[in-house]
């Protein structure tokens, strides 16, 4: 089986390659602008990498879709800071460029596994978010945060429509705050562009201060990247075709905590590492308004807890990694690998 993966150099792509390399004989054609995270796989006979630009290399991409069995378009923007600073680019990449991939899959009758997002649920107040039932509710137009959510939601709807009208074989998956090594870099964090855990680790080391946007009362469900990848592998394997035409949440409802609780647990775990202990002991938590931290076009949802019943029932997947364990593993990687240079 041959899988075409765009955006393979990113967080999900590199962890997926680790799993594929260790557990399968699948052939992977990777595509991305950079390959700095892919060095461990470059000599594998089952892996080929091509450097390119998804905006420009349309002929090559069409050839690869035609010769592949599965297409996994991971290229996209997934950091809130970028939604606010580059909203047009976010839409162009997350929607327009990936729409080309969907149309090619439909044209050549290829299976597509598309990364949706937990953000499509938006401001939904439901206590457990269900793929086929929960309302998708976003904020006002002047809150630029939602351009990412709306781009992904429209992709979900179009893929579903292609499945209905043209027989496109698809699966959508919605990651809920996947966490682990290579999530973001300290360079991202130095520019306040990293996601929560990387940003907090950096701020502890550099500033001895963690900023809690709007007090950190908003809640998220954090998922160890290894658990998430196991779910994604189950979707790719697609035993008995049970993933066909389905939408799956991949998250850990038991790891549902406020951002303030996350910060407190992170500090506890960082104190266990000699390299971070002194800084963590000195770190203070400070509340800061979203307007000051992100700007006036930011908006947020108060809670996001997934139902994973479909993954459990259809594919036999359940998350296994608890909150403190995933934090400790993530901190350990940053302690070994990331520097402030």
C-alpha positions as CSV (number, residue, x, y, z in Angstrom):
1,X,0.0,0.0,0.0
2,X,1.3,3.5,-0.9
3,X,0.3,6.5,1.2
4,X,0.9,10.1,0.0
5,X,1.3,12.4,3.0
6,X,1.6,16.2,2.5
7,X,2.9,18.3,5.4
8,X,4.8,15.2,6.6
9,X,7.6,17.2,8.3
10,X,5.1,18.5,11.0
11,X,4.1,17.3,14.4
12,X,1.6,14.6,13.3
13,X,3.4,13.6,10.2
14,X,6.7,12.8,11.8
15,X,5.1,10.8,14.6
16,X,3.0,8.9,12.1
17,X,6.2,8.1,10.1
18,X,7.8,6.7,13.3
19,X,4.8,4.4,13.8
20,X,4.6,3.3,10.2
21,X,8.4,2.6,10.0
22,X,8.2,0.5,13.2
23,X,5.1,-1.4,12.6
24,X,4.2,-1.8,8.9
25,X,5.6,-2.3,5.3
26,X,3.5,0.5,3.9
27,X,5.2,2.7,1.4
28,X,5.1,6.4,2.1
29,X,5.6,9.3,-0.3
30,X,6.2,12.4,1.8
31,X,5.9,16.0,0.7
32,X,6.7,19.2,2.5
33,X,8.7,22.4,2.2
34,X,11.3,21.2,4.8
35,X,12.6,17.8,5.9
36,X,14.6,18.7,9.1
37,X,12.5,16.3,11.3
38,X,12.6,13.4,8.8
39,X,16.3,12.5,8.9
40,X,15.7,9.1,10.7
41,X,13.6,7.9,7.8
42,X,15.5,9.1,4.8
43,X,17.4,5.8,4.3
44,X,14.3,3.7,4.6
45,X,13.5,1.8,1.4
46,X,9.8,2.3,2.1
47,X,10.0,6.1,2.3
48,X,10.5,8.7,-0.3
49,X,10.5,12.5,0.3
50,X,10.0,15.3,-2.1
51,X,10.6,18.9,-1.1
52,X,8.0,21.3,-2.7
53,X,5.3,23.9,-2.3
54,X,1.7,22.8,-2.3
55,X,0.7,26.1,-3.8
56,X,2.9,25.5,-6.9
57,X,3.6,21.8,-7.5
58,X,0.2,20.9,-8.8
59,X,1.3,18.6,-11.6
60,X,3.6,16.6,-9.3
61,X,0.9,16.3,-6.7
62,X,-1.7,15.1,-9.2
63,X,0.8,12.4,-10.4
64,X,1.3,11.2,-6.9
65,X,-2.4,11.1,-6.0
66,X,-3.0,9.0,-9.1
67,X,-0.3,6.5,-8.1
68,X,-1.2,6.3,-4.4
69,X,-3.8,4.2,-2.6
70,X,-4.4,6.7,0.3
71,X,-3.9,10.4,0.6
72,X,-3.4,12.1,3.9
73,X,-3.2,15.9,3.5
74,X,-1.6,17.1,6.7
75,X,-0.4,20.4,5.3
76,X,-2.1,23.2,7.2
77,X,-1.9,25.9,9.9
78,X,-2.8,24.7,13.4
79,X,-1.6,27.4,15.7
80,X,-4.0,30.1,17.0
81,X,-1.3,32.8,16.9
82,X,-1.1,32.3,13.1
83,X,-4.9,32.4,12.6
84,X,-4.9,35.9,14.0
85,X,-1.7,37.2,12.2
86,X,-2.2,35.5,8.9
87,X,-5.9,34.7,8.5
88,X,-5.9,34.8,4.6
89,X,-3.0,32.5,4.4
90,X,-4.7,30.2,6.9
91,X,-7.7,30.0,4.7
92,X,-5.7,29.6,1.5
93,X,-3.7,26.7,2.9
94,X,-6.2,24.9,5.1
95,X,-9.1,25.2,2.6
96,X,-8.1,26.1,-0.9
97,X,-5.0,24.0,-1.2
98,X,-6.5,21.0,0.5
99,X,-9.6,21.3,-1.7
100,X,-7.4,20.6,-4.7
101,X,-6.3,17.3,-3.0
102,X,-9.9,16.3,-2.3
103,X,-10.9,16.9,-5.9
104,X,-7.9,14.9,-7.1
105,X,-8.9,12.0,-4.8
106,X,-12.4,12.1,-6.2
107,X,-11.1,12.2,-9.8
108,X,-8.8,9.2,-9.4
109,X,-11.1,7.3,-6.9
110,X,-8.5,7.4,-4.1
111,X,-9.2,7.1,-0.4
112,X,-8.6,10.4,1.5
113,X,-8.1,10.6,5.3
114,X,-8.5,14.2,6.2
115,X,-7.4,15.9,9.4
116,X,-10.3,18.0,10.7
117,X,-10.0,19.6,14.1
118,X,-11.7,19.8,17.4
119,X,-12.1,23.5,16.8
120,X,-15.0,22.8,14.4
121,X,-17.2,22.4,17.5
122,X,-16.4,26.0,18.3
123,X,-18.6,27.5,21.1
124,X,-20.7,24.4,21.6
125,X,-21.8,24.1,25.2
126,X,-22.4,20.3,25.1
127,X,-20.6,18.4,27.8
128,X,-19.5,15.6,25.4
129,X,-18.9,16.5,21.8
130,X,-20.2,13.9,19.3
131,X,-19.1,13.7,15.7
132,X,-22.5,13.2,14.1
133,X,-24.8,15.1,16.6
134,X,-23.1,18.1,18.2
135,X,-23.8,21.6,16.9
136,X,-20.9,23.4,15.3
137,X,-21.1,27.0,16.6
138,X,-18.5,29.7,15.9
139,X,-18.2,33.3,17.0
140,X,-18.7,36.6,15.2
141,X,-17.0,37.5,12.0
142,X,-14.8,40.1,13.7
143,X,-13.2,37.4,15.9
144,X,-10.6,36.2,13.5
145,X,-9.9,33.1,15.7
146,X,-12.7,31.3,13.8
147,X,-11.3,31.4,10.3
148,X,-9.4,28.2,11.0
149,X,-12.4,26.5,12.4
150,X,-14.7,27.6,9.5
151,X,-12.1,26.5,6.9
152,X,-11.8,23.1,8.4
153,X,-15.6,22.8,8.8
154,X,-16.2,23.7,5.2
155,X,-13.7,21.1,4.1
156,X,-15.5,18.5,6.3
157,X,-18.8,19.4,4.6
158,X,-17.4,19.3,1.1
159,X,-15.6,16.0,1.6
160,X,-18.9,14.5,3.0
161,X,-20.7,16.0,-0.1
162,X,-18.2,14.4,-2.5
163,X,-18.7,11.1,-0.7
164,X,-22.5,11.4,-1.2
165,X,-22.5,12.7,-4.8
166,X,-19.4,11.1,-6.4
167,X,-18.6,8.2,-4.1
168,X,-15.4,9.6,-2.6
169,X,-14.0,7.1,-0.1
170,X,-13.1,9.2,3.0
171,X,-12.5,9.3,6.7
172,X,-12.4,12.5,8.8
173,X,-10.5,12.6,12.1
174,X,-10.6,15.3,14.7
175,X,-7.6,15.5,17.0
176,X,-8.2,17.0,20.5
177,X,-5.1,18.8,21.7
178,X,-2.5,16.2,20.8
179,X,0.7,16.7,22.9
180,X,4.2,15.4,22.8
181,X,7.7,15.9,21.3
182,X,8.1,18.3,18.5
183,X,4.7,20.0,19.1
184,X,6.4,23.4,18.7
185,X,9.9,24.8,19.0
186,X,11.3,27.3,21.5
187,X,11.7,29.7,18.6
188,X,7.9,29.6,18.2
189,X,7.5,30.2,21.9
190,X,10.0,33.1,21.8
191,X,7.5,34.8,19.5
192,X,4.4,33.8,21.5
193,X,3.4,31.5,18.6
194,X,3.6,28.1,20.4
195,X,0.7,26.1,21.7
196,X,0.0,26.0,25.4
197,X,2.4,23.3,26.7
198,X,5.5,24.4,24.7
199,X,4.8,28.0,25.5
200,X,4.5,27.3,29.2
201,X,7.8,25.3,29.3
202,X,9.6,28.1,27.5
203,X,8.1,30.8,29.7
204,X,9.1,28.9,32.9
205,X,12.7,28.7,31.6
206,X,13.0,32.2,30.3
207,X,10.6,34.4,32.3
208,X,9.8,32.3,35.5
209,X,6.2,33.3,34.7
210,X,3.3,31.7,32.9
211,X,0.6,33.9,31.4
212,X,-2.9,32.6,31.8
213,X,-5.1,34.1,29.1
214,X,-8.4,35.3,30.7
215,X,-7.3,33.6,33.9
216,X,-6.9,30.1,32.3
217,X,-10.4,29.0,33.2
218,X,-11.0,27.5,29.7
219,X,-10.8,23.7,29.6
220,X,-9.3,21.3,27.1
221,X,-8.9,17.6,26.7
222,X,-5.2,16.7,26.2
223,X,-4.1,13.6,24.3
224,X,-0.7,11.9,24.2
225,X,0.5,12.0,20.6
226,X,1.3,8.2,20.8
227,X,-2.3,7.5,21.6
228,X,-3.5,9.7,18.8
229,X,-1.2,8.1,16.3
230,X,-2.5,4.6,17.3
231,X,-6.0,5.9,16.5
232,X,-4.8,7.2,13.2
233,X,-3.1,3.9,12.3
234,X,-6.4,2.1,13.0
235,X,-8.1,4.5,10.6
236,X,-5.5,3.8,7.9
237,X,-5.8,0.0,8.5
238,X,-9.6,0.3,8.2
239,X,-10.4,-3.3,9.2
240,X,-13.6,-4.5,7.6
241,X,-13.9,-1.0,6.1
242,X,-15.5,0.3,9.3
243,X,-13.8,3.7,8.9
244,X,-15.3,4.4,5.5
245,X,-17.4,7.6,5.4
246,X,-17.0,8.2,9.1
247,X,-15.9,11.1,11.3
248,X,-13.9,10.2,14.4
249,X,-12.9,12.2,17.4
250,X,-9.4,11.2,18.6
251,X,-8.9,12.6,22.1
252,X,-8.9,11.7,25.8
253,X,-12.0,12.8,27.7
254,X,-10.4,11.8,31.0
255,X,-7.6,14.4,30.5
256,X,-10.0,17.4,30.6
257,X,-8.5,20.2,32.6
258,X,-8.5,24.0,32.7
259,X,-5.4,25.8,31.4
260,X,-4.7,26.9,34.9
261,X,-4.8,23.3,36.1
262,X,-2.5,22.4,33.2
263,X,0.0,25.1,34.3
264,X,0.0,23.9,37.9
265,X,0.6,20.3,36.9
266,X,3.2,21.3,34.4
267,X,5.2,23.1,37.2
268,X,4.9,20.1,39.5
269,X,6.3,17.8,36.8
270,X,9.1,20.3,35.8
271,X,10.3,20.3,39.4
272,X,11.2,16.6,38.9
273,X,13.8,17.5,36.4
274,X,17.0,19.0,37.8
275,X,17.6,21.1,34.8
276,X,14.2,22.9,35.3
277,X,13.7,22.6,39.1
278,X,15.0,26.0,40.2
279,X,13.1,27.9,37.5
280,X,9.9,26.0,38.1
281,X,10.0,26.7,41.8
282,X,10.3,30.4,41.1
283,X,7.6,30.6,38.5
284,X,4.5,32.5,39.2
285,X,1.1,32.4,37.4
286,X,-0.4,35.6,36.2
287,X,-3.7,36.3,34.6
288,X,-3.7,38.4,31.4
289,X,-6.6,39.4,29.2
290,X,-6.9,37.9,25.7
291,X,-7.0,41.4,24.2
292,X,-3.6,42.1,25.6
293,X,-2.0,38.7,24.8
294,X,-3.5,38.0,21.4
295,X,-5.3,41.2,20.3
296,X,-9.0,42.1,20.0
297,X,-9.8,39.6,17.2
298,X,-9.2,36.6,19.5
299,X,-12.1,34.5,20.9
300,X,-12.2,31.2,22.7
301,X,-14.4,28.3,23.8
302,X,-14.8,27.4,27.4
303,X,-14.7,23.6,27.2
304,X,-13.9,20.9,24.7
305,X,-14.4,17.3,25.8
306,X,-14.7,14.6,23.1
307,X,-16.9,11.6,23.0
308,X,-14.7,8.7,21.7
309,X,-17.5,6.1,21.6
310,X,-17.2,5.7,17.8
311,X,-13.5,5.1,17.9
312,X,-14.0,2.5,20.7
313,X,-17.0,0.8,19.0
314,X,-15.9,0.7,15.4
315,X,-12.1,0.6,15.6
316,X,-11.4,-0.7,19.1
317,X,-9.3,2.3,20.1
318,X,-9.2,3.9,23.5
319,X,-6.7,6.5,24.9
320,X,-4.4,5.1,27.5
321,X,-2.0,7.9,28.7
322,X,-2.9,10.0,31.7
323,X,-2.3,13.7,32.1
324,X,0.8,13.7,34.4
325,X,2.4,10.9,32.3
326,X,2.0,12.8,29.0
327,X,3.4,16.0,30.7
328,X,6.4,14.2,32.1
329,X,7.2,12.5,28.7
330,X,6.9,15.8,26.9
331,X,9.0,17.7,29.4
332,X,11.6,15.0,29.2
333,X,11.9,15.4,25.5
334,X,12.3,19.2,25.7
335,X,14.9,18.8,28.4
336,X,16.9,16.4,26.1
337,X,16.4,18.0,22.8
338,X,15.4,21.7,22.8
339,X,17.7,24.5,23.6
340,X,17.3,28.3,23.8
341,X,19.8,28.9,21.0
